[in-house]
Structures are given as C-alpha cells and as structure tokens.
Amino acid sequence: MKIDEVIQPVVEQLMYKGYPCTKDCSGHMAGYDWARQHNITDPDACPYRPSQPSFHEGCRSYAEQR
C-alpha cells in the first residue's frame, strides 16, 4: 500500500468573490473596501501593481458587483 492511498491531502483554496487568495484574503478585502469608498464602477479603473495583484482583484470584484 502506498502512503498516498492512505493519506489524502486536503487542499482547500481560499476564495474571495471568485478570486483565489494566497493567505487570508486581506489584500482582496482592502481592494474591495477601497473601491467601495471611491465608488469605483469600472473594473478598468482599479489600480494595478504587480506586487499587489490581490488588491486589484478585490477592487475589480467591487466594480463587477460580485
């Protein structure tokens, strides 16, 4: 018997309004809140920084009304 037949790893992906999170979804929540505070309705108006893609996705989720 192989170990992977006995132990099945549980991989549960955290999601925030359809976008995958890497840790605790705090970046997504910050982007969502920022978009709400700035009344962003166009997803293309969300700022994008390669170092903070989760903020961008959170902003887009608000603009897309997810």
C-alpha positions in Angstrom: 0.0 0.0 0.0 1.3 3.5 -0.9 1.2 6.4 1.5 -0.9 8.5 -0.9 -3.5 5.7 -0.9 -3.8 6.0 2.9 -3.4 9.8 3.3 -5.3 12.1 1.0 -4.1 15.6 1.4 -6.9 18.2 1.9 -6.2 21.2 -0.3 -8.7 23.9 0.3 -8.3 27.1 -1.7 -9.4 30.3 -0.1 -11.5 32.4 -2.4 -12.7 36.0 -2.3 -15.7 36.7 -4.5 -14.4 34.3 -7.2 -10.7 35.2 -6.9 -8.2 32.8 -5.3 -6.3 34.0 -2.1 -2.8 33.1 -1.1 -3.2 33.6 2.6 -6.0 35.4 4.4 -7.7 37.4 1.6 -6.8 40.7 3.4 -5.5 42.2 0.1 -8.7 41.4 -1.7 -10.8 42.9 1.2 -8.6 46.0 1.2 -9.1 46.5 -2.6 -12.9 45.9 -2.3 -13.2 48.4 0.5 -11.0 51.0 -1.4 -13.3 50.6 -4.5 -16.4 51.0 -2.3 -15.0 54.1 -0.6 -14.1 55.6 -4.0 -17.3 54.5 -5.7 -15.5 52.6 -8.5 -17.9 51.1 -11.0 -15.4 50.4 -13.9 -13.1 47.5 -13.3 -10.5 49.1 -15.6 -10.3 52.0 -13.1 -8.8 49.7 -10.5 -5.1 50.4 -9.8 -2.8 47.5 -10.7 0.6 46.9 -9.1 2.4 43.6 -9.9 3.4 43.4 -6.2 -0.3 43.6 -5.1 -2.5 41.7 -7.5 -4.9 40.8 -4.8 -5.8 44.5 -4.1 -6.5 44.8 -7.8 -8.7 41.7 -7.8 -10.6 43.0 -4.8 -11.2 46.3 -6.4 -12.4 44.6 -9.6 -14.8 42.4 -7.6 -16.5 45.5 -6.2 -16.7 47.2 -9.6 -18.1 44.0 -11.1 -20.6 43.8 -8.3 -19.6 40.3 -7.2 
